[in-house]
Amino acid sequence: MGFLDRVFGRPEERSEADRPGDRSPATSTDEQAIERYRYLLRTAPPEALEEAHAEAFAGLTPEQRSEVLRRFG
């Protein structure tokens, strides 16, 4: 499950290899991505944040953009 899936509340699909308890939440890919994002927010210059957000939103579908606006707007 990716970060955007979590943001949009999509259900998690688990395989046999990805059962709860197989790895700790602190080491999951999503948790690492969230921590990197929080670090970026604290340390990056405003121009870099603007560019990163523009790139991220450019990759969203119109439906996903509407959902982000609905949830955070």
DSSP file (Angstrom, degrees, kcal/mol; ACC not computed):
  #  RESIDUE AA STRUCTURE BP1 BP2  ACC     N-H-->O    O-->H-N    N-H-->O    O-->H-N    TCO  KAPPA ALPHA  PHI   PSI    X-CA   Y-CA   Z-CA
    1    1 A M              0   0    0      0, 0.0    29,-0.2     0, 0.0     2,-0.1   0.000 360.0 360.0 360.0 129.3    0.0    0.0    0.0
    2    2 A G     >  -     0   0    0      1,-0.1     4,-1.9    27,-0.0     5,-0.2  -0.340 360.0-100.5 -89.3 172.7    1.4    3.3   -1.0
    3    3 A F  H  > S+     0   0    0      1,-0.2     4,-2.4     2,-0.2     5,-0.2   0.908 122.5  49.9 -59.0 -45.4    1.3    6.7    0.8
    4    4 A L  H  > S+     0   0    0      1,-0.2     4,-2.6     2,-0.2    -1,-0.2   0.859 106.1  56.9 -65.7 -34.0   -1.5    8.0   -1.5
    5    5 A D  H  4>S+     0   0    0      1,-0.2     5,-2.4     2,-0.2     4,-0.5   0.915 109.6  45.7 -60.4 -41.4   -3.5    4.8   -0.9
    6    6 A R  H ><5S+     0   0    0     -4,-1.9     3,-0.8     3,-0.2    -2,-0.2   0.904 111.7  51.6 -67.7 -40.7   -3.3    5.5    2.9
    7    7 A V  H 3<5S+     0   0    0     -4,-2.4    -2,-0.2     1,-0.2    -1,-0.2   0.907 114.0  43.7 -61.5 -41.6   -4.2    9.2    2.3
    8    8 A F  T 3<5S-     0   0    0     -4,-2.6    -1,-0.2    -5,-0.2    -2,-0.2   0.454 112.1-120.2 -86.1  -0.4   -7.2    8.2    0.3
    9    9 A G  T < 5 +     0   0    0     -3,-0.8    -3,-0.2    -4,-0.5    -4,-0.1   0.769  49.8 167.5  71.3  26.5   -8.3    5.5    2.7
   10   10 A R      < -     0   0    0     -5,-2.4    -1,-0.2    -6,-0.2    -2,-0.0  -0.480  42.9 -99.9 -72.3 143.7   -8.1    2.7    0.2
   11   11 A P        -     0   0    0      0, 0.0     2,-0.3     0, 0.0    -1,-0.1  -0.323  37.4-114.1 -65.3 146.5   -8.2   -0.8    1.7
   12   12 A E        -     0   0    0     -3,-0.1     2,-0.6   -11,-0.1     0, 0.0  -0.638  20.8-149.8 -82.6 133.8   -4.9   -2.6    2.1
   13   13 A E        -     0   0    0     -2,-0.3     2,-0.4     0, 0.0    -1,-0.0  -0.923  17.1-163.4-103.6 123.5   -4.3   -5.7    0.0
   14   14 A R        -     0   0    0     -2,-0.6     2,-0.2     3,-0.0     5,-0.1  -0.887   6.9-157.9-113.7 137.2   -2.0   -8.2    1.8
   15   15 A S    >   -     0   0    0     -2,-0.4     3,-1.2     3,-0.1     0, 0.0  -0.507  40.4 -97.9 -96.1 173.6   -0.2  -11.1    0.3
   16   16 A E  G >  S+     0   0    0      1,-0.3     3,-0.6    -2,-0.2    -1,-0.1   0.862 126.4  51.4 -58.6 -35.8    1.1  -14.1    2.2
   17   17 A A  G 3  S+     0   0    0      1,-0.2    -1,-0.3     5,-0.0    -3,-0.0   0.600 107.8  54.1 -78.8 -10.2    4.5  -12.5    2.4
   18   18 A D  G <  S+     0   0    0     -3,-1.2    -1,-0.2     4,-0.0    -2,-0.1  -0.278  74.3 143.3-121.6  46.8    3.1   -9.2    3.7
   19   19 A R    X   -     0   0    0     -3,-0.6     3,-2.0     1,-0.1     4,-0.4  -0.472  62.4 -86.9 -81.6 155.1    1.1  -10.3    6.8
   20   20 A P  T 3  S+     0   0    0      0, 0.0    -1,-0.1     0, 0.0     4,-0.1  -0.356 117.6  31.4 -58.2 142.0    1.0   -8.3    9.9
   21   21 A G  T 3  S+     0   0    0      2,-0.6     3,-0.1    -3,-0.1    -2,-0.0   0.236  88.4 102.0  92.8 -14.6    3.8   -9.1   12.2
   22   22 A D  S <  S+     0   0    0     -3,-2.0     2,-0.3     1,-0.2    -4,-0.0   0.800  98.5   4.2 -71.6 -27.2    6.2   -9.9    9.3
   23   23 A R  S    S-     0   0    0     -4,-0.4    -2,-0.6    -5,-0.0    -1,-0.2  -0.985  86.1-102.6-151.7 154.7    7.8   -6.6    9.8
   24   24 A S    >   -     0   0    0     -2,-0.3     3,-1.5     1,-0.1     4,-0.4  -0.472  28.3-121.1 -79.1 150.5    7.4   -3.8   12.2
   25   25 A P  G >  S+     0   0    0      0, 0.0     3,-1.1     0, 0.0     6,-0.3   0.825 110.2  65.0 -58.9 -31.1    5.5   -0.6   11.3
   26   26 A A  G 3  S+     0   0    0      1,-0.3    -2,-0.0     5,-0.1     0, 0.0   0.740 107.2  41.2 -65.8 -21.2    8.6    1.5   11.9
   27   27 A T  G <  S+     0   0    0     -3,-1.5    -1,-0.3     4,-0.1    -3,-0.0   0.374  87.2 119.4-107.4   4.4   10.4   -0.2    9.1
   28   28 A S  S <> S-     0   0    0     -3,-1.1     4,-2.2    -4,-0.4     5,-0.2  -0.300  73.7-118.0 -68.4 156.3    7.6   -0.4    6.6
   29   29 A T  H  > S+     0   0    0      1,-0.2     4,-2.3     2,-0.2     5,-0.2   0.894 114.4  51.9 -60.4 -42.2    8.1    1.4    3.3
   30   30 A D  H  > S+     0   0    0      1,-0.2     4,-2.5     2,-0.2    -1,-0.2   0.921 109.1  49.2 -62.9 -44.1    5.1    3.7    4.0
   31   31 A E  H  > S+     0   0    0     -6,-0.3     4,-2.3     1,-0.2    -1,-0.2   0.894 111.2  50.2 -63.5 -39.0    6.5    4.7    7.4
   32   32 A Q  H  X S+     0   0    0     -4,-2.2     4,-2.4     2,-0.2    -1,-0.2   0.912 110.6  49.7 -64.7 -41.6    9.9    5.4    5.9
   33   33 A A  H  X S+     0   0    0     -4,-2.3     4,-2.3     2,-0.2    -2,-0.2   0.899 110.5  50.2 -64.0 -40.7    8.3    7.6    3.1
   34   34 A I  H  X S+     0   0    0     -4,-2.5     4,-2.6     2,-0.2    -1,-0.2   0.915 110.8  48.9 -64.3 -43.1    6.3    9.5    5.7
   35   35 A E  H  X S+     0   0    0     -4,-2.3     4,-2.3     2,-0.2    -2,-0.2   0.900 110.9  50.1 -64.7 -40.0    9.4   10.2    7.8
   36   36 A R  H  X S+     0   0    0     -4,-2.4     4,-2.5     2,-0.2    -1,-0.2   0.905 111.2  50.1 -63.0 -40.2   11.3   11.3    4.7
   37   37 A Y  H  X S+     0   0    0     -4,-2.3     4,-2.5     2,-0.2    -2,-0.2   0.921 109.9  49.3 -65.2 -44.0    8.4   13.7    3.9
   38   38 A R  H  X S+     0   0    0     -4,-2.6     4,-1.6     2,-0.2    -1,-0.2   0.897 111.3  50.2 -61.2 -40.3    8.4   15.1    7.4
   39   39 A Y  H  X S+     0   0    0     -4,-2.3     4,-2.1     2,-0.2     5,-0.3   0.923 109.3  51.5 -63.1 -44.1   12.1   15.7    7.2
   40   40 A L  H  X S+     0   0    0     -4,-2.5     4,-2.6     1,-0.2    -2,-0.2   0.914 107.8  52.4 -58.5 -44.7   11.7   17.4    3.9
   41   41 A L  H  < S+     0   0    0     -4,-2.5    -1,-0.2     1,-0.2    -2,-0.2   0.857 113.8  43.8 -61.4 -35.2    9.0   19.7    5.3
   42   42 A R  H  < S+     0   0    0     -4,-1.6    -1,-0.2    -5,-0.2    -2,-0.2   0.816 127.5  24.4 -78.0 -31.3   11.4   20.7    8.2
   43   43 A T  H  < S+     0   0    0     -4,-2.1    -2,-0.2    -5,-0.1    -3,-0.2   0.691  93.7  94.5-115.0 -21.6   14.5   21.2    6.2
   44   44 A A  S  < S-     0   0    0     -4,-2.6     5,-0.0    -5,-0.3    -4,-0.0  -0.436  75.3-109.1 -80.4 148.1   13.9   22.0    2.6
   45   45 A P    >>  -     0   0    0      0, 0.0     4,-1.9     0, 0.0     3,-0.7  -0.379  34.9-107.7 -67.3 154.0   13.7   25.6    1.3
   46   46 A P  H 3> S+     0   0    0      0, 0.0     4,-2.5     0, 0.0     5,-0.2   0.840 118.7  56.9 -53.6 -36.8   10.3   26.7    0.2
   47   47 A E  H 3> S+     0   0    0      1,-0.2     4,-2.2     2,-0.2     5,-0.1   0.896 106.8  48.6 -63.7 -39.3   11.2   26.6   -3.5
   48   48 A A  H <> S+     0   0    0     -3,-0.7     4,-2.5     2,-0.2    -1,-0.2   0.887 111.0  50.6 -68.3 -38.7   12.1   22.9   -3.2
   49   49 A L  H  X S+     0   0    0     -4,-1.9     4,-2.6     2,-0.2     5,-0.2   0.925 110.1  50.0 -63.3 -44.1    8.9   22.1   -1.3
   50   50 A E  H  X S+     0   0    0     -4,-2.5     4,-2.4     1,-0.2    -2,-0.2   0.920 112.4  47.3 -60.8 -43.8    6.8   23.9   -4.0
   51   51 A E  H  X S+     0   0    0     -4,-2.2     4,-2.4     2,-0.2    -1,-0.2   0.914 111.9  49.8 -64.6 -43.3    8.6   21.9   -6.7
   52   52 A A  H  X S+     0   0    0     -4,-2.5     4,-2.2     1,-0.2    -2,-0.2   0.911 113.3  46.0 -63.3 -42.6    8.2   18.6   -4.9
   53   53 A H  H  X S+     0   0    0     -4,-2.6     4,-2.8     2,-0.2     5,-0.2   0.900 110.9  52.8 -68.0 -39.5    4.5   19.2   -4.4
   54   54 A A  H  X S+     0   0    0     -4,-2.4     4,-1.9    -5,-0.2    -2,-0.2   0.918 110.9  47.2 -61.3 -43.0    4.0   20.3   -8.0
   55   55 A E  H  X S+     0   0    0     -4,-2.4     4,-0.9     2,-0.2    -1,-0.2   0.907 112.8  49.2 -64.6 -41.4    5.6   17.1   -9.3
   56   56 A A  H >< S+     0   0    0     -4,-2.2     3,-0.7     1,-0.2     4,-0.2   0.932 113.6  44.8 -64.9 -45.6    3.5   14.9   -6.9
   57   57 A F  H >< S+     0   0    0     -4,-2.8     3,-1.3     1,-0.2    -1,-0.2   0.805 104.4  63.6 -70.7 -28.1    0.2   16.6   -7.9
   58   58 A A  H 3< S+     0   0    0     -4,-1.9    -1,-0.2     1,-0.3    -2,-0.2   0.800 100.6  54.0 -64.0 -27.1    1.1   16.5  -11.6
   59   59 A G  T << S+     0   0    0     -4,-0.9    -1,-0.3    -3,-0.7     2,-0.2   0.510  90.9  97.4 -85.2  -4.7    1.1   12.7  -11.3
   60   60 A L  S <  S-     0   0    0     -3,-1.3    -3,-0.0    -4,-0.2    -4,-0.0  -0.533  75.1-120.7 -84.6 150.8   -2.4   12.5   -9.9
   61   61 A T     >  -     0   0    0     -2,-0.2     4,-2.5     1,-0.1     5,-0.2  -0.422  33.5-104.2 -76.4 163.1   -5.5   11.8  -11.9
   62   62 A P  H  > S+     0   0    0      0, 0.0     4,-2.2     0, 0.0     5,-0.2   0.872 124.2  53.1 -56.6 -36.0   -8.2   14.4  -11.9
   63   63 A E  H  > S+     0   0    0      2,-0.2     4,-2.1     1,-0.2     5,-0.1   0.910 108.7  48.4 -66.0 -41.5  -10.2   12.2   -9.5
   64   64 A Q  H  > S+     0   0    0      2,-0.2     4,-2.4     1,-0.2    -1,-0.2   0.898 110.3  51.6 -65.8 -40.0   -7.3   11.9   -7.1
   65   65 A R  H  X S+     0   0    0     -4,-2.5     4,-2.5     1,-0.2    -2,-0.2   0.918 109.4  50.2 -62.2 -42.7   -6.8   15.7   -7.2
   66   66 A S  H  X S+     0   0    0     -4,-2.2     4,-2.6     1,-0.2    -1,-0.2   0.897 110.1  50.9 -61.0 -40.3  -10.5   16.2   -6.4
   67   67 A E  H  X S+     0   0    0     -4,-2.1     4,-2.5     2,-0.2    -2,-0.2   0.905 109.6  49.3 -65.4 -42.0  -10.2   13.8   -3.5
   68   68 A V  H  X S+     0   0    0     -4,-2.4     4,-2.8     2,-0.2     5,-0.4   0.934 113.0  47.6 -62.0 -45.4   -7.1   15.6   -2.1
   69   69 A L  H  X S+     0   0    0     -4,-2.5     4,-2.2     1,-0.2    -2,-0.2   0.908 111.9  50.3 -62.2 -42.1   -9.0   18.9   -2.4
   70   70 A R  H  < S+     0   0    0     -4,-2.6    -1,-0.2    -5,-0.2    -2,-0.2   0.913 118.0  38.5 -62.5 -43.0  -12.1   17.5   -0.7
   71   71 A R  H  < S+     0   0    0     -4,-2.5    -2,-0.2    -5,-0.2    -1,-0.2   0.843 133.7  19.6 -79.2 -34.2  -10.1   16.0    2.2
   72   72 A F  H  <        0   0    0     -4,-2.8    -3,-0.2    -5,-0.2    -2,-0.2   0.509 360.0 360.0-116.8  -7.2   -7.6   18.8    2.8
   73   73 A G     <        0   0    0     -4,-2.2    -3,-0.1    -5,-0.4    -1,-0.1   0.464 360.0 360.0 -81.5 360.0   -9.1   21.9    1.1
